[in-house]
Amino acid sequence: MIKQSPLLESIKKTSFFDVFSEEEKSKLVDRRGLFKRYEEKGLTIFSEGDLGKSMFVVLSGTINITKIVTGNNQDGSTSPAKPKHIVLAQMESGSIFGEIAMLTGQTRTTHAITGSPLVVVMEITQEGMYSFNLAIQNKFHKQLISTLISRLNTTNKKFANLKEENLKIKKYCADLKSER
């Protein structure tokens, strides 16, 4: 039995590549320089403000998408001396991140930091994506669109829940006010 490359095994287990044929998955693995391995938790993949020329697909491990916030002092003022990373999302195998900046050419709006001791990602630039044949390009586009739609739906649900909570809080405050 011929042993498959670990990268190909990872790609086969990654949902982002479910729509790719076996031959297309092999072509991805054969492409040099697409894969990056991080062997320590807490390593920065990119920082807020960096130019976004690539997107990433998590093949193994986790990535924390973070935003830096400054701490508040007891008097309500902010303390620039104590900024800290707040985790907005944790990306696991099959997740993509960095796609918005890659597609728009804008700077990164968050940080991406390794969240586990071993992380393997596929990093692809727009140029790299367009260097593949049309079938592979179309599958990348399909997966990107599906991901963006899913994230928009999730954001819409969160927004609706926040509006509902806001209405409950307003009603509660109004009830408290009327009891006085």
N, C-alpha and C positions, 0 to 999 in steps of 0.2 A: 504494500500500500504506500502510495506517495504521500509524504507529509506536506500539507499546505503551509504557505508562509503565515506567520502569526498575524501580519497585517490583513491578509485576505480573510483569515478566520474572523478577525475583528470586524471587518467590513460586512461580512455575511451575517453577523449578529446585530448589526446596527440598522435600526428601522429606517433611517434616512435613505439607505441604499436598497430597500426592499423592491423598488420599481426598476432597479438596474439588473440587466442580465448577468449571467456568470462571466461571460466574455468581457462585458463592460467593467465589472468589478475588477477583473484581472488587469485590464488596461489602466485602471486607476492605481493599482498597486505597483504596476511597472513604471509609473511616472515618478522619476526621482525628485526629491526635494519637497514633496507634498506633505510628508508626515513628520511630526515633531513629537518628541518624547520628553516629558518633564519628570524628573525623579525626586522631587521634593515638594512637600506641601508648602503653600505660601509664595510660590514663585509668580511673578507678574508676567502675564502673556501680553497684555497691552494696558495702557493707562488712559484715563479720561484726558481728552485733548489731543491724543495721538491721531495722526492721519489714518483713516480706515481704508486700507487698500486690499484687505482680505477678510474672508469669513472663515469660520472654523466649524468642523463637525467633530464632536466628541466620540472617540472610538472606545476609550476606556477611562475610568476614573471620573472625577467630578471637577467642575469649574465653578467657582463662586463669582457671580456678577455683582460687583459692589459699587457703592457711591460713597465718597468721603463726605462726612458731615462734621461740623465743628460742635464741640460740647457747649452746653449752656451753663453758666455760672449761677449760683444761688440768687444773685441779683437780677437775673434775666438776660445779662449781657452774654455775648458769645466769647468763647475762649479759643483763639486760633492755635494756641499751644497744644491743644488736645484734640486734634482731628482724629476721627476713627472711621474705619470701613464698616458700612452697614450692608449686609448681604440682601440684595434685592431678589436674586434667583439663584438656584443651584442647578447647573446644567449637568446631566448625566449622559451615559452612552446613548447615542442617537440624536442628541440635542444639537442644534446649531446656534451659533452666536456670532455677532459681529457683522451680520449680513446687511443691516441697514446702512452702516457707514460704507461698506464695500459698494453697495448699489448706488448710493447717493454721492460718494466722494467726500462726505462731511467728516468732521473729526469725531472721535469716539466720545460717547456721552457717559460711559461707565468704565470701570476697571474690570479686567478678567484675571482672576488669580486662581492658581491650582488649589483645589480643595481636598485633594487626597495625595498620598505619597507617590503614586505613579499615575500619570496622565498621558494618554496618547491622543493626539488630535490630527486631523487632516486640515491643513491650511491651504485655502485656495483663493487666488486672486481672480479678478474679472478676466485678465489676460489668460490666466491658466485655464479658466473654465472655457473660454472661447477657443482655446487651442485644441480642445477635444472635438470629436466629430459631432455632427448636428444632433444625433440621437442622444448622446450623453449630455450635451448642452440643454436639450429640451427636458431631460429628466431632472437636471439640476434646477432648472427654472420651475418645473412642476412642484418639486419638493420645497423650494423657497416660497412659492405662492401658497402652498398648503400650510406651511409653517406660519407665514404672516397672517393668513386668514384665521388660523387657530388662535394665535396670540391676540388678534383683534377681538375675536369672540370672547376670549377669557377676560380681556380688558373691559369690554362692554358689560359683562356679567358683574365684574368687580365694581364698576361705576354704578350700575343699577343698585347693587347691594349697598353701596355707600350713600346713594341718594335716599334709599329706604331708611337706612339708619339715621341719616340726617333729619328726615321727617319725624321719626320717632323721638329724637332728642328735642327737636323744636316743640313737638306736642308736649313732651314731659316738662320742658321749661315753661311753656304757656300754662300748663296745669298747676305747676308750682307757684307761678306768679298770681294766678287767680285764687289760690288758697289763702293768700296773704290778706 
